[in-house]
Amino acid sequence: MKADDIQAGGTHYKDMGVQPWTVMEALLTPEEFRGYLKGNLIKYAMRQGKKDSPDADKWHHYKLKLKELTG
């Protein structure tokens, strides 16, 4: 399964015609986009257990997307 096929914590992004990270990937340089993904990995790791949300699942989602980009 590819990262674009899943969403943790609802369907609000998948219900859009284009997912926000698809737009970001098109507008940012590859380095900037990797930085965006890494920043979200840090955010979800640090707030795990602090909010009532599936942050571990979100972390894995962003990790999958980053892995798809970097091989």
C-alpha positions in Angstrom: 0.0 0.0 0.0 1.2 3.5 -0.8 1.1 6.5 1.5 -1.3 8.3 -0.9 -3.8 5.4 -0.5 -4.3 5.8 3.3 -5.0 8.4 5.9 -4.8 8.3 9.7 -7.4 10.1 11.7 -10.3 10.5 9.3 -10.9 11.0 5.6 -10.8 14.8 5.3 -7.7 14.8 3.1 -8.6 11.8 1.0 -12.0 13.4 0.3 -10.3 16.4 -1.4 -9.8 16.3 -5.1 -6.0 16.7 -4.5 -4.3 15.9 -1.2 -2.4 18.9 0.3 1.0 17.0 0.3 0.5 16.4 -3.4 0.3 20.2 -3.9 3.3 20.7 -1.6 5.3 18.1 -3.4 4.6 19.9 -6.7 5.5 23.4 -5.4 8.4 22.7 -3.1 11.8 21.5 -4.0 12.5 17.8 -3.3 14.7 18.9 -0.3 12.0 21.2 1.0 9.3 18.5 0.7 11.5 16.0 2.5 12.0 18.6 5.2 8.2 19.0 5.5 7.8 15.3 6.0 10.6 15.1 8.5 9.2 18.0 10.4 5.8 16.2 10.7 7.6 13.1 11.9 9.1 15.1 14.7 5.8 16.7 15.5 3.8 13.5 15.7 6.5 11.7 17.7 6.7 14.5 20.3 3.0 14.9 20.8 2.2 11.2 21.0 -0.1 10.6 24.0 -0.6 14.4 24.5 -3.7 14.7 22.3 -6.7 12.5 21.7 -5.6 11.6 18.2 -3.8 8.7 16.4 -0.4 10.4 16.3 1.5 7.0 16.1 -0.5 6.2 13.0 0.1 9.6 11.5 3.9 9.2 12.3 3.9 5.9 10.4 2.0 7.5 7.5 4.6 10.3 7.1 7.4 7.7 7.5 5.9 5.7 4.7 5.7 8.7 2.4 9.3 9.7 3.2 10.5 6.1 2.5 8.7 6.1 -0.8 10.6 9.3 -1.8 14.0 8.2 -0.5 13.9 4.5 -1.4 
